[in-house]
């Protein structure tokens, strides 16, 4: 029984993670994160 519960929790977490990733892509969060990452990266190496 414990294995079934653990498997169910893992599947629920996987489905939730995929749902949140898709939601983030569609509401524009992915673009914001990419721009921030590029800006931070160029500042770190002295291009910005």
C-alpha positions as CSV (number, residue, x, y, z in Angstrom):
1,X,0.0,0.0,0.0
2,X,2.8,2.4,0.8
3,X,4.3,1.9,-2.7
4,X,1.0,2.7,-4.3
5,X,0.7,5.9,-2.3
6,X,4.2,7.0,-3.1
7,X,3.7,6.3,-6.8
8,X,0.4,8.3,-6.8
9,X,2.1,11.3,-5.1
10,X,5.0,11.2,-7.6
11,X,2.5,11.1,-10.5
12,X,0.5,14.0,-9.0
13,X,3.7,16.1,-8.6
14,X,4.8,15.3,-12.1
15,X,1.4,16.4,-13.5
16,X,1.4,19.5,-11.4
17,X,4.9,20.4,-12.5
18,X,4.1,20.0,-16.2
19,X,0.9,22.0,-15.8
20,X,2.7,24.9,-14.2
21,X,5.5,24.8,-16.8
22,X,2.9,25.0,-19.6
23,X,1.1,27.8,-17.8
24,X,4.3,29.8,-17.4
25,X,5.1,29.4,-21.1
26,X,1.7,30.6,-22.2
27,X,1.6,33.6,-19.9
28,X,5.0,35.0,-21.0
29,X,7.0,34.1,-17.9
30,X,9.5,32.1,-20.0
31,X,10.4,35.2,-22.0
32,X,10.9,37.3,-18.8
33,X,13.2,34.7,-17.3
34,X,15.2,34.4,-20.4
35,X,15.7,38.1,-20.7
36,X,16.7,38.4,-17.0
37,X,19.2,35.5,-17.4
38,X,20.8,37.0,-20.5
39,X,21.1,40.4,-18.7
40,X,22.7,38.8,-15.6
41,X,25.0,36.7,-17.7
42,X,26.3,39.6,-19.8
43,X,26.8,41.7,-16.6
44,X,28.8,38.9,-15.0
45,X,31.2,38.7,-17.9
46,X,31.5,42.4,-18.3
47,X,29.6,43.0,-21.6
48,X,26.7,45.0,-20.1
